[in-house]
């Protein structure tokens, strides 16, 4: 019987640990981004690449040579170099790499491995997007130890501090459309065995408009081993008010892997972002921590500057950079949803 990663000394590093690179997939799904939005979403991607490639490799999945050539033209039009940008011709259905891509692990001695969880398109909501479950098998990860896990899990549903504590939500991981065969205790054991999470903090539910059943990266995120930023809606008439208040209460009473209270920092929500009468899951906590920068979704909102300032005070030594995500969020995700870090 194969030993689990935890017993072999592996764990999922915190996102602020040094990256070898970031994996992303080029946008093209017209169901997610209609023709009028797709060029703006592509421009958002160029902005993301422009920041990332300066300090780490960027691994970009494209369908074919035509897609690769298009990206090169767009980079050139923005005077963005392609140093440390690597193209991989791997077909994908959509851009949400955080959820269908591998989750990487690392030993304290430096060896890197990766986990391949079951991806069922957020509880079997989108049959055509289930095809992205193949992506980890097609990636050029030869020589890196692989663990295949018999459990449904998306990367956006968890966040870790790298030393034993994991944030997640009951709405997602305990949802009957994910792993109805597992008890809460069994799910916690899988998080321990395959990610090194010896301590799981359960928030309740996610924000309005989120089709993932409450991914935690729209709610609360570790910014260091002991500090969590938590989204809060101050408008009592907003449908997110009560649920985010409950999550804040849970975090304030939670303990880390050593039994210590967390330092909880509140960040506001943007005003509701609406397209075609549909509320979208816009949240500032869907940021991505890169090697020397933090990419933060902005929405042309009065709270953009406030959140950038707050995160800037928490991420000393990293440039905190706002990336306009008003079009990207139309696809029901933002920067964290489209990225996945590979540790050095």
C-alpha positions in Angstrom: 0.0 0.0 0.0 1.4 3.4 -1.0 2.2 5.7 1.8 0.4 9.1 1.8 2.3 12.3 1.2 2.0 13.4 4.9 3.7 10.3 6.1 6.5 10.9 3.5 7.1 14.4 4.8 5.2 16.4 2.0 2.9 19.3 2.6 1.3 22.0 0.5 3.4 25.2 0.9 1.9 28.5 1.7 1.3 30.6 -1.4 4.0 33.1 -0.4 6.7 30.4 -0.4 9.1 30.8 -3.4 7.6 29.7 -6.7 9.4 28.1 -9.6 6.5 29.3 -11.7 2.8 30.0 -12.1 0.5 28.0 -14.4 -2.4 29.6 -16.3 -4.6 28.8 -19.2 -5.4 31.2 -22.1 -9.0 32.3 -22.2 -11.2 31.5 -25.2 -14.5 30.0 -23.9 -17.3 32.1 -25.4 -19.7 30.7 -22.9 -17.7 32.2 -20.1 -16.6 35.4 -22.0 -18.8 36.5 -24.9 -17.2 38.1 -27.9 -17.6 41.7 -26.6 -15.8 40.7 -23.4 -13.1 38.3 -24.6 -10.7 41.0 -25.9 -10.8 42.7 -22.5 -10.3 39.4 -20.7 -7.3 38.7 -22.9 -5.9 42.2 -22.0 -6.3 41.3 -18.3 -4.3 38.2 -19.0 -1.5 40.2 -20.6 -1.4 42.4 -17.5 -1.1 39.3 -15.3 1.7 37.9 -17.4 3.4 41.3 -17.5 3.7 41.2 -13.7 4.5 37.6 -13.2 7.2 36.9 -15.8 9.6 39.4 -14.2 10.2 37.2 -11.2 9.1 33.7 -11.9 8.4 31.4 -14.9 4.9 31.6 -16.4 3.6 28.3 -17.9 0.8 29.2 -20.3 -1.5 26.5 -21.7 -2.8 27.2 -25.2 -4.8 25.1 -27.6 -2.5 25.4 -30.7 0.0 27.4 -32.6 -2.6 30.0 -33.6 -3.3 30.7 -30.0 0.4 30.9 -29.2 0.9 33.3 -32.1 -2.0 35.5 -30.9 -0.5 35.7 -27.4 2.8 36.7 -28.8 1.2 39.5 -30.9 -0.7 40.8 -27.9 2.5 40.8 -25.8 4.3 42.7 -28.5 1.5 45.3 -28.8 1.9 46.0 -25.1 5.7 46.0 -25.2 5.7 43.0 -22.8 8.6 40.7 -23.1 8.3 36.9 -23.1 11.2 36.1 -20.9 10.4 33.2 -18.6 7.1 32.6 -20.5 6.7 29.0 -21.6 3.9 27.8 -23.9 2.3 24.4 -23.5 -0.1 23.2 -26.2 -2.6 21.5 -24.0 -6.3 21.9 -24.9 -8.6 23.2 -22.1 -12.3 24.0 -21.9 -11.9 27.0 -19.7 -9.5 29.1 -17.7 -10.0 28.0 -14.1 -6.7 26.3 -13.6 -6.8 26.7 -9.8 -9.6 24.2 -9.7 -8.7 21.5 -12.3 -4.9 21.8 -12.2 -2.5 19.9 -9.9 -1.9 21.1 -6.3 1.8 21.0 -5.6 3.5 19.7 -2.4 7.0 20.0 -1.1 9.2 18.3 1.5 11.3 20.3 4.0 14.3 18.7 2.2 13.2 20.3 -1.1 11.6 17.5 -3.1 8.5 18.6 -5.0 5.4 16.4 -5.7 1.9 17.1 -6.9 -1.6 15.8 -6.2 -4.2 15.1 -8.8 -7.7 15.3 -7.3 -11.0 14.5 -9.0 -12.5 17.5 -10.8 -16.3 17.2 -11.5 -16.9 20.8 -12.7 -18.1 22.2 -9.4 -20.6 19.5 -8.5 -21.4 18.4 -12.0 -22.8 21.8 -13.0 -21.1 22.0 -16.4 -20.8 18.8 -18.3 -18.5 20.3 -21.0 -16.1 21.6 -18.4 -15.6 18.2 -16.8 -13.1 17.6 -19.7 -10.5 19.7 -17.9 -10.0 16.9 -15.5 -7.4 15.6 -17.9 -5.0 18.6 -17.6 -2.7 17.3 -14.8 -2.0 14.2 -16.7 -1.1 16.2 -19.9 1.3 18.6 -18.2 5.1 18.1 -18.6 5.8 17.1 -15.0 8.0 14.2 -15.7 10.3 13.3 -12.8 7.9 14.9 -10.2 6.2 12.3 -7.9 2.5 12.2 -8.4 -0.3 11.3 -6.0 -3.8 10.6 -7.4 -6.5 11.1 -4.8 -10.0 9.5 -4.9 -11.8 12.6 -3.7 -13.3 15.7 -5.4 -11.5 18.9 -4.6 -10.9 22.2 -6.3 -7.9 24.3 -5.4 -10.1 27.4 -4.8 -11.9 25.6 -2.0 -8.9 25.5 0.3 -6.2 27.9 1.6 -3.3 27.0 3.8 -0.7 28.6 6.0 1.9 26.0 5.0 2.5 24.7 8.5 -0.7 22.7 9.2 -3.8 24.9 9.1 -6.3 24.9 6.2 -9.3 27.1 5.6 -12.3 25.8 3.8 -16.1 25.9 3.8 -18.9 23.6 4.8 -21.0 24.7 1.8 -18.3 23.3 -0.6 -16.5 20.4 0.9 -19.5 19.0 2.7 -21.8 19.4 -0.3 -23.5 16.2 -1.4 -22.5 17.1 -5.0 -18.8 16.6 -4.1 -18.1 13.6 -1.9 -21.3 12.2 -0.4 -19.5 9.0 0.5 -17.2 10.8 2.9 -17.9 12.1 6.4 -16.5 15.4 7.6 -13.9 13.5 9.6 -12.9 11.5 6.5 -12.6 14.7 4.4 -10.4 16.2 7.1 -8.2 13.0 7.0 -7.8 13.4 3.3 -6.7 17.0 3.7 -4.2 15.8 6.3 -2.9 12.9 4.3 -2.5 14.7 1.0 -2.0 18.4 1.8 -0.5 18.2 5.3 -3.4 20.0 6.9 -3.5 18.8 10.5 -5.9 21.5 11.5 -9.0 22.5 9.4 -11.0 25.6 10.0 -14.5 25.4 8.7 -16.3 28.5 7.5 -19.9 28.2 6.6 -20.8 29.5 3.2 -19.6 31.6 0.3 -20.7 34.8 -1.4 -23.7 35.5 -3.6 -23.1 34.7 -7.3 -20.5 32.1 -6.6 -21.2 29.0 -8.7 -18.6 26.9 -6.9 -20.7 26.4 -3.7 -18.6 28.7 -1.5 -14.9 28.6 -2.5 -12.9 30.0 0.4 -10.6 32.2 -1.8 -13.5 34.6 -2.1 -13.9 34.8 1.7 -10.7 34.6 3.7 -7.0 34.1 2.9 -3.8 33.6 4.9 -1.3 36.4 4.3 1.2 34.9 6.7 1.3 31.9 9.1 -0.8 33.6 11.7 -2.8 36.3 9.9 -6.0 35.9 7.8 -7.7 38.6 5.8 -11.5 38.2 5.8 -14.0 39.8 3.5 -16.8 41.7 5.3 -20.0 43.4 3.9 -21.0 46.3 6.0 -24.3 47.0 4.2 -26.9 45.1 6.3 -29.3 45.0 3.4 -26.8 43.1 1.2 -27.3 39.4 0.9 -23.6 38.8 1.8 -23.8 40.7 5.1 -25.0 37.8 7.4 -22.9 35.1 5.8 -19.7 37.1 5.9 -20.4 38.2 9.4 -20.8 34.5 10.4 -17.5 33.6 8.8 -15.7 36.5 10.6 -17.1 35.2 13.9 -15.8 31.7 13.2 -12.4 33.0 12.3 -12.2 35.0 15.5 -12.9 31.9 17.6 -10.7 29.6 15.5 -7.3 28.3 16.5 -4.2 27.5 14.5 -2.4 24.2 14.5 -0.7 25.2 17.7 -3.9 26.1 19.4 -3.3 29.9 19.1 -5.8 32.5 18.0 -5.5 33.9 14.5 -4.9 37.6 13.7 -7.9 38.5 11.6 -7.9 41.6 9.4 -11.1 42.7 7.8 -11.3 43.9 4.2 -14.4 45.4 2.6 -16.3 44.0 -0.3 -16.7 45.9 -3.5 -20.2 47.2 -4.4 -22.2 44.5 -6.3 -20.9 43.8 -9.8 -23.9 43.1 -12.1 -23.9 41.9 -15.7 -27.2 41.3 -17.4 -29.1 41.3 -14.1 -26.7 38.6 -12.8 -24.7 39.3 -9.6 -21.1 38.2 -10.0 -18.8 36.9 -7.2 -16.6 39.9 -7.0 -14.2 39.8 -4.0 -10.9 41.3 -3.2 -9.7 38.2 -1.4 -9.3 36.5 -4.8 -5.8 37.8 -5.0 -2.6 35.9 -6.0 0.7 36.0 -4.1 3.6 35.8 -6.5 7.3 35.8 -5.8 7.7 39.6 -5.5 4.2 40.9 -6.0 0.6 40.4 -5.0 -2.0 40.6 -7.8 -5.2 42.0 -6.5 -8.5 42.1 -8.4 -10.0 45.6 -8.7 -13.4 46.5 -9.9 -13.4 50.3 -10.4 -14.9 50.6 -6.9 -14.3 53.1 -4.2 -12.9 50.3 -2.0 -10.2 49.4 -4.5 -7.6 51.8 -3.1 -8.5 51.0 0.5 -7.9 47.3 0.0 -4.7 47.8 -1.9 -3.4 49.9 1.0 -4.4 47.3 3.6 -2.7 44.5 1.6 0.3 46.6 1.0 0.8 47.0 4.7 0.6 43.2 5.2 2.9 42.2 2.3 6.1 44.1 3.1 8.7 43.4 0.4 6.1 42.7 -2.3 4.6 45.1 -4.8 0.8 45.0 -4.3 -0.7 45.6 -7.8 -4.3 46.0 -8.8 -5.5 44.2 -11.9 -8.8 45.3 -13.4 -11.1 42.2 -13.2 -14.5 43.7 -14.1 -14.6 41.6 -17.3 -12.8 38.5 -16.0 -15.3 38.2 -13.1 -18.1 37.8 -15.8 -16.8 34.2 -16.0 -17.4 33.9 -12.2 -13.8 34.0 -11.1 -10.8 36.3 -10.7 -7.0 36.2 -10.4 -6.6 33.4 -7.8 -9.1 31.2 -9.7 -7.0 31.3 -12.9 -3.5 30.7 -11.4 -1.7 27.9 -9.6 1.7 28.1 -8.1 4.5 25.5 -8.5 7.0 25.7 -5.7 10.8 25.9 -6.3 
